[in-house]
């Protein structure tokens, strides 16, 4: 059997490990903390391929990922025996200025040309669709195909799901170095000195991906802090996601609570929550749903997202070190993109090709020593 070590047990690492195991590989999954314990469980769980999208390969990848999500969730629920509350309620995006209104019309045009559903609503139509949204917005974009999953439940489900497979999980011990000999991967050195033999290594360590020793290139992935709030149940009757073009959003959950996010802060590996960050979120989501202005959040937290230099994922084999494959740099789209990325990686490892065009995301699109695409 092909021996593969996957580094990182968030959704990206889990998806790659599970897909490899299903294809017959012998998989060891290593995680410094616990499965799903970092960015995966800290996210809002939006499956939003159209919100914040631009034309191009990342948009196409997101749409394909979204289409495959029901199958991924069904399999994870089967393995973990936990409900993940997959929903397809759509998202309303507020256009808060005339400029945003005009840009929205262009976004709707190209997304419709790409075969996606998108509609421009006036404030009255938006209020009819979702009670409580602001009637002061210039207009709204309605994306009915967008969805969400309970990412906190998803993060908690990864460990039990792994226990139902033959994947070997090593948790509480981080990978320190990718080991190689004569241009090929031979294993992974762990922080405690142990060495794991491997014919292939998949790097899916999220914001920590660039810190491993033994990589043949500077990996342009950095941590970006995202702070979150949760408002208690019964305070808002939200049935759909509501968002702004500034990256603020409201995500209603199955228990009636509402998640509010998020910031994008370059603070290195500092996961702290700050009063300033939470104030910005609260103020700006209150523009979307005014009833939030006087409500006190029930919970708050922060997570570190792995953002690449061009904000697109890094997927595929390293061109210089045979046997090293990347699945990282997903930014704030990790929940959406990681399952399909995992399948692509598994196909590349096991059969040497993938039916999906992953080339726009290959690691050698970055110039050597630079943090921008070549």
DRENDO-1510 file (C-alpha; in Angstrom, 1 decimal, always signed):
<recs>
REC; n; res; u; v; w
REC; 1; UNK; +0.0; +0.0; +0.0 .
REC; 2; UNK; +1.1; +3.6; -0.7 .
REC; 3; UNK; +2.3; +5.2; +2.5 .
REC; 4; UNK; +1.1; +8.8; +2.9 .
REC; 5; UNK; +1.5; +11.2; +5.7 .
REC; 6; UNK; -1.0; +14.1; +5.8 .
REC; 7; UNK; +0.0; +17.1; +7.9 .
REC; 8; UNK; -2.9; +18.9; +9.5 .
REC; 9; UNK; -6.3; +17.6; +10.7 .
REC; 10; UNK; -8.6; +20.5; +9.9 .
REC; 11; UNK; -11.1; +20.1; +7.1 .
REC; 12; UNK; -8.4; +20.3; +4.4 .
REC; 13; UNK; -6.2; +17.6; +6.0 .
REC; 14; UNK; -9.2; +15.4; +6.9 .
REC; 15; UNK; -10.7; +15.7; +3.4 .
REC; 16; UNK; -7.3; +14.7; +1.8 .
REC; 17; UNK; -6.7; +11.9; +4.3 .
REC; 18; UNK; -10.3; +10.5; +3.8 .
REC; 19; UNK; -10.1; +10.6; +0.0 .
REC; 20; UNK; -6.7; +8.9; +0.1 .
REC; 21; UNK; -8.0; +6.2; +2.4 .
REC; 22; UNK; -11.0; +5.6; +0.2 .
REC; 23; UNK; -8.6; +5.1; -2.7 .
REC; 24; UNK; -6.6; +2.5; -0.9 .
REC; 25; UNK; -3.6; +4.4; +0.5 .
REC; 26; UNK; -2.2; +3.7; +4.0 .
REC; 27; UNK; -2.7; +7.1; +5.6 .
REC; 28; UNK; -1.2; +8.7; +8.8 .
REC; 29; UNK; -2.7; +12.0; +9.8 .
REC; 30; UNK; -0.7; +14.2; +12.2 .
REC; 31; UNK; -2.1; +17.2; +14.1 .
REC; 32; UNK; -0.6; +19.5; +16.7 .
REC; 33; UNK; -3.8; +19.9; +18.5 .
REC; 34; UNK; -7.1; +18.1; +17.9 .
REC; 35; UNK; -8.9; +17.5; +14.7 .
REC; 36; UNK; -11.0; +20.5; +13.6 .
REC; 37; UNK; -9.7; +22.5; +16.5 .
REC; 38; UNK; -8.3; +25.6; +14.7 .
REC; 39; UNK; -9.7; +27.5; +11.7 .
REC; 40; UNK; -12.3; +24.8; +10.8 .
REC; 41; UNK; -14.3; +25.0; +14.0 .
REC; 42; UNK; -13.8; +28.8; +14.3 .
REC; 43; UNK; -15.4; +29.6; +11.0 .
REC; 44; UNK; -19.0; +30.6; +10.1 .
REC; 45; UNK; -19.5; +27.6; +7.8 .
REC; 46; UNK; -20.6; +29.6; +4.7 .
REC; 47; UNK; -20.8; +27.7; +1.5 .
REC; 48; UNK; -20.7; +30.8; -0.5 .
REC; 49; UNK; -19.3; +30.3; -4.0 .
REC; 50; UNK; -20.9; +33.5; -5.4 .
REC; 51; UNK; -20.6; +36.0; -2.6 .
REC; 52; UNK; -17.3; +38.0; -2.9 .
REC; 53; UNK; -16.5; +36.1; -6.1 .
REC; 54; UNK; -14.7; +37.3; -9.2 .
REC; 55; UNK; -14.7; +35.7; -12.6 .
REC; 56; UNK; -12.1; +33.0; -13.0 .
REC; 57; UNK; -10.7; +29.7; -11.8 .
REC; 58; UNK; -11.4; +30.2; -8.1 .
REC; 59; UNK; -15.1; +31.0; -8.9 .
REC; 60; UNK; -15.4; +27.8; -10.9 .
REC; 61; UNK; -13.7; +25.8; -8.2 .
REC; 62; UNK; -16.1; +27.2; -5.6 .
REC; 63; UNK; -19.2; +26.4; -7.6 .
REC; 64; UNK; -18.0; +22.8; -8.2 .
REC; 65; UNK; -17.2; +22.4; -4.5 .
REC; 66; UNK; -20.6; +23.7; -3.5 .
REC; 67; UNK; -22.3; +21.2; -5.9 .
REC; 68; UNK; -20.4; +18.3; -4.3 .
REC; 69; UNK; -21.0; +19.3; -0.7 .
REC; 70; UNK; -24.2; +17.3; +0.0 .
REC; 71; UNK; -22.2; +14.1; -0.8 .
REC; 72; UNK; -19.3; +15.1; +1.5 .
REC; 73; UNK; -21.6; +16.0; +4.4 .
REC; 74; UNK; -23.6; +12.8; +4.0 .
REC; 75; UNK; -20.5; +10.7; +4.2 .
REC; 76; UNK; -19.1; +12.7; +7.2 .
REC; 77; UNK; -22.5; +12.5; +9.1 .
REC; 78; UNK; -22.5; +8.7; +8.4 .
REC; 79; UNK; -19.0; +8.2; +9.8 .
REC; 80; UNK; -19.4; +10.6; +12.8 .
REC; 81; UNK; -23.0; +9.9; +13.6 .
REC; 82; UNK; -23.4; +13.7; +14.1 .
REC; 83; UNK; -25.7; +16.1; +12.4 .
REC; 84; UNK; -23.9; +18.9; +10.5 .
REC; 85; UNK; -27.1; +20.9; +9.6 .
REC; 86; UNK; -26.4; +21.5; +5.9 .
REC; 87; UNK; -28.7; +24.3; +4.6 .
REC; 88; UNK; -29.4; +26.0; +1.3 .
REC; 89; UNK; -31.2; +29.2; +2.4 .
REC; 90; UNK; -29.3; +31.6; +0.1 .
REC; 91; UNK; -27.5; +34.9; +1.0 .
REC; 92; UNK; -28.7; +38.5; +0.7 .
REC; 93; UNK; -25.8; +40.9; +0.1 .
REC; 94; UNK; -26.5; +44.6; +0.9 .
REC; 95; UNK; -25.5; +47.3; -1.5 .
REC; 96; UNK; -24.9; +50.2; +1.0 .
REC; 97; UNK; -23.9; +52.8; -1.6 .
REC; 98; UNK; -24.7; +53.8; -5.2 .
REC; 99; UNK; -21.3; +52.5; -6.3 .
REC; 100; UNK; -22.0; +49.1; -4.7 .
REC; 101; UNK; -25.4; +49.1; -6.4 .
REC; 102; UNK; -23.8; +49.7; -9.8 .
REC; 103; UNK; -21.1; +47.1; -9.2 .
REC; 104; UNK; -23.8; +44.6; -8.1 .
REC; 105; UNK; -25.5; +44.9; -11.5 .
REC; 106; UNK; -22.2; +43.9; -13.2 .
REC; 107; UNK; -21.7; +41.0; -10.8 .
REC; 108; UNK; -25.2; +39.7; -11.5 .
REC; 109; UNK; -24.6; +40.0; -15.3 .
REC; 110; UNK; -21.4; +37.8; -15.4 .
REC; 111; UNK; -22.7; +35.3; -12.8 .
REC; 112; UNK; -25.8; +34.8; -14.9 .
REC; 113; UNK; -23.7; +34.3; -18.0 .
REC; 114; UNK; -21.8; +31.7; -16.0 .
REC; 115; UNK; -25.1; +29.8; -15.4 .
REC; 116; UNK; -25.6; +30.9; -11.8 .
REC; 117; UNK; -28.7; +32.4; -10.2 .
REC; 118; UNK; -28.5; +36.0; -9.0 .
REC; 119; UNK; -31.0; +38.8; -8.7 .
REC; 120; UNK; -31.0; +42.5; -7.8 .
REC; 121; UNK; -33.7; +43.3; -5.2 .
REC; 122; UNK; -34.9; +46.7; -4.0 .
REC; 123; UNK; -35.1; +47.1; -0.2 .
REC; 124; UNK; -38.8; +46.3; +0.0 .
REC; 125; UNK; -38.3; +43.0; -1.8 .
REC; 126; UNK; -35.4; +42.2; +0.5 .
REC; 127; UNK; -37.5; +42.8; +3.6 .
REC; 128; UNK; -40.2; +40.5; +2.2 .
REC; 129; UNK; -37.6; +37.8; +1.7 .
REC; 130; UNK; -36.0; +38.3; +5.1 .
REC; 131; UNK; -37.7; +40.3; +7.9 .
REC; 132; UNK; -35.4; +42.6; +9.8 .
REC; 133; UNK; -32.9; +43.5; +7.1 .
REC; 134; UNK; -32.3; +47.2; +6.7 .
REC; 135; UNK; -34.7; +49.2; +4.4 .
REC; 136; UNK; -32.0; +51.9; +4.2 .
REC; 137; UNK; -29.7; +49.9; +1.8 .
REC; 138; UNK; -29.7; +51.1; -1.8 .
REC; 139; UNK; -30.4; +47.5; -3.0 .
REC; 140; UNK; -29.5; +43.9; -2.4 .
REC; 141; UNK; -28.1; +41.0; -4.4 .
REC; 142; UNK; -29.9; +37.8; -3.8 .
REC; 143; UNK; -27.9; +34.6; -4.3 .
REC; 144; UNK; -30.4; +31.7; -3.8 .
REC; 145; UNK; -28.0; +28.9; -4.4 .
REC; 146; UNK; -25.7; +29.7; -1.5 .
REC; 147; UNK; -25.6; +27.5; +1.7 .
REC; 148; UNK; -24.0; +26.8; +5.0 .
REC; 149; UNK; -22.9; +24.0; +7.2 .
REC; 150; UNK; -22.5; +24.1; +11.0 .
REC; 151; UNK; -18.7; +24.4; +11.1 .
REC; 152; UNK; -18.5; +24.0; +14.9 .
REC; 153; UNK; -20.4; +20.6; +14.6 .
REC; 154; UNK; -18.2; +19.8; +11.6 .
REC; 155; UNK; -15.0; +20.5; +13.5 .
REC; 156; UNK; -16.2; +18.3; +16.4 .
REC; 157; UNK; -17.2; +15.5; +13.9 .
REC; 158; UNK; -13.8; +15.0; +12.4 .
REC; 159; UNK; -12.3; +13.0; +15.3 .
REC; 160; UNK; -15.2; +10.6; +15.6 .
REC; 161; UNK; -15.3; +10.2; +11.8 .
REC; 162; UNK; -11.6; +9.4; +11.7 .
REC; 163; UNK; -12.1; +6.7; +14.4 .
REC; 164; UNK; -14.4; +4.9; +12.0 .
REC; 165; UNK; -11.7; +4.6; +9.3 .
REC; 166; UNK; -8.3; +2.9; +9.2 .
REC; 167; UNK; -6.5; +6.3; +9.1 .
REC; 168; UNK; -3.9; +6.5; +11.8 .
REC; 169; UNK; -4.3; +9.7; +13.7 .
REC; 170; UNK; -1.4; +11.2; +15.7 .
REC; 171; UNK; -2.7; +14.2; +17.6 .
REC; 172; UNK; -1.0; +16.5; +20.2 .
REC; 173; UNK; +2.3; +16.2; +18.3 .
REC; 174; UNK; +3.2; +18.5; +15.4 .
REC; 175; UNK; +5.2; +17.8; +12.3 .
REC; 176; UNK; +8.5; +19.7; +12.3 .
REC; 177; UNK; +10.2; +18.8; +9.0 .
REC; 178; UNK; +9.5; +17.2; +5.6 .
REC; 179; UNK; +12.3; +14.7; +5.1 .
REC; 180; UNK; +13.7; +14.0; +1.6 .
REC; 181; UNK; +16.6; +12.2; -0.1 .
REC; 182; UNK; +17.8; +12.8; -3.7 .
REC; 183; UNK; +14.9; +15.0; -4.6 .
REC; 184; UNK; +12.1; +12.7; -3.2 .
REC; 185; UNK; +10.1; +12.7; +0.0 .
REC; 186; UNK; +11.0; +10.0; +2.4 .
REC; 187; UNK; +9.0; +11.0; +5.5 .
REC; 188; UNK; +8.2; +13.5; +8.2 .
REC; 189; UNK; +10.2; +14.3; +11.4 .
REC; 190; UNK; +7.9; +15.0; +14.4 .
REC; 191; UNK; +8.5; +17.6; +17.1 .
REC; 192; UNK; +9.2; +14.9; +19.6 .
REC; 193; UNK; +11.9; +13.4; +17.5 .
REC; 194; UNK; +10.0; +10.5; +16.0 .
REC; 195; UNK; +10.3; +9.9; +12.2 .
REC; 196; UNK; +7.4; +8.7; +10.0 .
REC; 197; UNK; +8.3; +7.0; +6.8 .
REC; 198; UNK; +6.2; +8.1; +3.8 .
REC; 199; UNK; +6.3; +7.9; +0.0 .
REC; 200; UNK; +4.1; +10.9; -0.2 .
REC; 201; UNK; +3.5; +13.9; +2.1 .
REC; 202; UNK; +0.4; +16.1; +1.9 .
REC; 203; UNK; +0.9; +19.5; +3.5 .
REC; 204; UNK; -2.5; +20.7; +4.8 .
REC; 205; UNK; -1.5; +22.5; +7.9 .
REC; 206; UNK; -3.5; +25.7; +7.3 .
REC; 207; UNK; -1.9; +28.9; +8.6 .
REC; 208; UNK; +1.0; +26.9; +9.9 .
REC; 209; UNK; +1.9; +25.3; +6.5 .
REC; 210; UNK; +4.8; +27.7; +5.7 .
REC; 211; UNK; +6.6; +27.0; +9.0 .
REC; 212; UNK; +7.7; +23.4; +8.3 .
REC; 213; UNK; +11.4; +22.8; +7.7 .
REC; 214; UNK; +12.5; +21.0; +4.6 .
REC; 215; UNK; +10.2; +22.7; +2.1 .
REC; 216; UNK; +11.9; +23.4; -1.2 .
REC; 217; UNK; +10.4; +26.8; -1.6 .
REC; 218; UNK; +9.1; +29.8; +0.4 .
REC; 219; UNK; +5.4; +29.0; +0.8 .
REC; 220; UNK; +3.4; +32.2; +0.6 .
REC; 221; UNK; +0.8; +31.4; +3.2 .
REC; 222; UNK; +0.3; +33.6; +6.2 .
REC; 223; UNK; -2.1; +33.6; +9.2 .
REC; 224; UNK; -5.0; +36.1; +9.1 .
REC; 225; UNK; -7.0; +36.5; +12.2 .
REC; 226; UNK; -10.8; +36.5; +11.9 .
REC; 227; UNK; -12.9; +37.4; +15.0 .
REC; 228; UNK; -16.5; +36.2; +15.4 .
REC; 229; UNK; -19.5; +36.9; +17.6 .
REC; 230; UNK; -22.5; +34.7; +18.4 .
REC; 231; UNK; -25.9; +36.3; +19.3 .
REC; 232; UNK; -28.3; +34.2; +21.4 .
REC; 233; UNK; -31.3; +32.3; +20.1 .
REC; 234; UNK; -34.7; +34.1; +20.0 .
REC; 235; UNK; -33.2; +37.5; +19.5 .
REC; 236; UNK; -33.5; +37.5; +15.7 .
REC; 237; UNK; -35.8; +35.7; +13.3 .
REC; 238; UNK; -33.1; +35.2; +10.6 .
REC; 239; UNK; -33.7; +32.5; +8.1 .
REC; 240; UNK; -31.1; +33.4; +5.6 .
REC; 241; UNK; -27.5; +34.7; +5.6 .
REC; 242; UNK; -27.1; +38.4; +5.2 .
REC; 243; UNK; -23.8; +40.0; +4.2 .
REC; 244; UNK; -22.1; +43.2; +3.1 .
REC; 245; UNK; -19.4; +43.9; +0.5 .
REC; 246; UNK; -17.0; +44.7; +3.4 .
REC; 247; UNK; -16.9; +41.1; +4.4 .
REC; 248; UNK; -19.3; +41.3; +7.4 .
REC; 249; UNK; -22.0; +38.7; +7.6 .
REC; 250; UNK; -24.7; +37.1; +9.7 .
REC; 251; UNK; -25.3; +33.4; +9.6 .
REC; 252; UNK; -28.3; +31.9; +11.4 .
REC; 253; UNK; -27.8; +28.5; +12.9 .
REC; 254; UNK; -30.1; +25.5; +13.6 .
REC; 255; UNK; -30.4; +26.3; +17.3 .
REC; 256; UNK; -31.6; +29.8; +16.5 .
REC; 257; UNK; -28.4; +31.6; +17.4 .
REC; 258; UNK; -26.8; +33.9; +14.8 .
REC; 259; UNK; -23.0; +34.1; +14.0 .
REC; 260; UNK; -21.6; +37.5; +13.1 .
REC; 261; UNK; -18.2; +38.0; +11.5 .
REC; 262; UNK; -15.6; +38.8; +10.6 .
REC; 263; UNK; -12.3; +40.6; +10.6 .
REC; 264; UNK; -9.3; +40.0; +8.4 .
REC; 265; UNK; -6.2; +41.0; +10.5 .
REC; 266; UNK; -2.5; +40.6; +9.8 .
REC; 267; UNK; -1.3; +39.9; +13.4 .
REC; 268; UNK; +1.0; +37.0; +12.8 .
REC; 269; UNK; -0.1; +34.0; +15.0 .
REC; 270; UNK; -2.0; +36.0; +17.6 .
REC; 271; UNK; -5.5; +34.4; +18.1 .
REC; 272; UNK; -6.6; +37.0; +20.7 .
REC; 273; UNK; -10.0; +38.6; +20.6 .
REC; 274; UNK; -10.0; +42.4; +20.8 .
REC; 275; UNK; -12.7; +44.9; +21.8 .
REC; 276; UNK; -12.0; +47.0; +18.7 .
REC; 277; UNK; -12.4; +44.0; +16.3 .
REC; 278; UNK; -15.7; +43.0; +18.0 .
REC; 279; UNK; -17.0; +46.6; +18.0 .
REC; 280; UNK; -16.3; +46.9; +14.2 .
REC; 281; UNK; -18.2; +43.6; +13.6 .
REC; 282; UNK; -21.1; +44.6; +15.9 .
REC; 283; UNK; -21.4; +48.1; +14.4 .
REC; 284; UNK; -21.3; +46.9; +10.8 .
REC; 285; UNK; -23.7; +43.9; +11.1 .
REC; 286; UNK; -26.1; +46.3; +12.8 .
REC; 287; UNK; -26.2; +48.2; +9.6 .
REC; 288; UNK; -27.4; +45.0; +7.9 .
REC; 289; UNK; -30.0; +44.2; +10.6 .
REC; 290; UNK; -30.7; +47.2; +12.8 .
REC; 291; UNK; -32.3; +45.2; +15.6 .
REC; 292; UNK; -28.8; +43.9; +16.5 .
REC; 293; UNK; -27.6; +47.3; +17.6 .
REC; 294; UNK; -28.9; +46.9; +21.2 .
REC; 295; UNK; -28.2; +43.2; +21.6 .
REC; 296; UNK; -25.3; +41.8; +23.6 .
REC; 297; UNK; -23.3; +38.9; +22.0 .
REC; 298; UNK; -23.5; +35.6; +23.8 .
REC; 299; UNK; -20.1; +34.3; +22.7 .
REC; 300; UNK; -16.9; +35.5; +20.9 .
REC; 301; UNK; -13.8; +33.9; +19.5 .
REC; 302; UNK; -11.1; +34.2; +16.9 .
REC; 303; UNK; -9.4; +31.9; +14.4 .
REC; 304; UNK; -6.4; +32.0; +12.1 .
REC; 305; UNK; -7.1; +31.6; +8.4 .
REC; 306; UNK; -4.4; +30.5; +6.0 .
REC; 307; UNK; -4.3; +33.2; +3.3 .
REC; 308; UNK; -2.0; +32.8; +0.2 .
REC; 309; UNK; -0.3; +35.8; -1.4 .
REC; 310; UNK; -2.9; +36.0; -4.2 .
REC; 311; UNK; -5.9; +34.8; -2.0 .
REC; 312; UNK; -6.3; +31.6; -4.1 .
REC; 313; UNK; -5.7; +28.1; -2.8 .
REC; 314; UNK; -2.4; +26.2; -3.3 .
REC; 315; UNK; -3.2; +22.8; -4.6 .
REC; 316; UNK; -1.0; +20.2; -6.2 .
REC; 317; UNK; +2.5; +18.7; -6.3 .
REC; 318; UNK; +5.7; +20.6; -5.7 .
REC; 319; UNK; +7.6; +20.6; -9.0 .
REC; 320; UNK; +11.0; +20.3; -7.3 .
REC; 321; UNK; +10.4; +17.8; -4.5 .
REC; 322; UNK; +8.8; +14.6; -5.7 .
REC; 323; UNK; +6.1; +13.3; -3.4 .
REC; 324; UNK; +5.2; +16.6; -1.7 .
REC; 325; UNK; +1.7; +17.8; -2.4 .
REC; 326; UNK; +0.0; +20.9; -1.1 .
REC; 327; UNK; -3.6; +21.6; +0.0 .
REC; 328; UNK; -3.5; +24.9; +1.8 .
REC; 329; UNK; -3.9; +28.7; +1.5 .
REC; 330; UNK; -7.7; +28.6; +1.4 .
REC; 331; UNK; -8.2; +31.8; +3.3 .
REC; 332; UNK; -11.8; +32.4; +4.4 .
REC; 333; UNK; -13.1; +29.7; +1.9 .
REC; 334; UNK; -11.6; +26.6; +3.5 .
REC; 335; UNK; -14.9; +25.1; +4.5 .
REC; 336; UNK; -16.2; +25.4; +1.0 .
REC; 337; UNK; -13.0; +24.5; -1.0 .
REC; 338; UNK; -11.2; +21.8; +1.1 .
REC; 339; UNK; -13.3; +18.7; +0.3 .
REC; 340; UNK; -12.8; +19.0; -3.5 .
REC; 341; UNK; -9.2; +20.0; -3.0 .
REC; 342; UNK; -8.8; +16.8; -0.9 .
REC; 343; UNK; -10.2; +14.7; -3.7 .
REC; 344; UNK; -7.9; +16.4; -6.3 .
REC; 345; UNK; -4.9; +15.7; -4.1 .
REC; 346; UNK; -5.9; +12.1; -3.6 .
REC; 347; UNK; -6.3; +11.5; -7.3 .
REC; 348; UNK; -2.9; +13.2; -8.0 .
REC; 349; UNK; -1.2; +11.0; -5.4 .
REC; 350; UNK; -2.9; +7.7; -6.3 .
REC; 351; UNK; -3.4; +7.8; -10.1 .
REC; 352; UNK; -1.2; +10.8; -11.0 .
REC; 353; UNK; -4.0; +12.9; -12.5 .
REC; 354; UNK; -7.3; +14.5; -11.7 .
REC; 355; UNK; -10.4; +15.1; -13.7 .
REC; 356; UNK; -10.6; +18.6; -12.3 .
REC; 357; UNK; -8.4; +21.3; -13.7 .
REC; 358; UNK; -6.2; +22.2; -10.7 .
REC; 359; UNK; -3.4; +23.8; -12.7 .
REC; 360; UNK; -4.5; +27.5; -11.9 .
REC; 361; UNK; -3.7; +26.6; -8.2 .
REC; 362; UNK; -0.4; +24.9; -8.6 .
REC; 363; UNK; +2.4; +26.0; -6.2 .
REC; 364; UNK; +4.9; +27.0; -8.8 .
REC; 365; UNK; +2.7; +29.9; -10.0 .
REC; 366; UNK; +4.7; +32.0; -7.4 .
REC; 367; UNK; +8.1; +33.3; -8.5 .
REC; 368; UNK; +11.0; +31.9; -6.4 .
REC; 369; UNK; +11.5; +33.9; -3.3 .
REC; 370; UNK; +8.6; +36.2; -4.0 .
REC; 371; UNK; +5.2; +36.4; -2.4 .
REC; 372; UNK; +3.3; +37.4; -5.5 .
REC; 373; UNK; +2.4; +35.2; -8.5 .
REC; 374; UNK; +5.0; +35.1; -11.3 .
</recs>
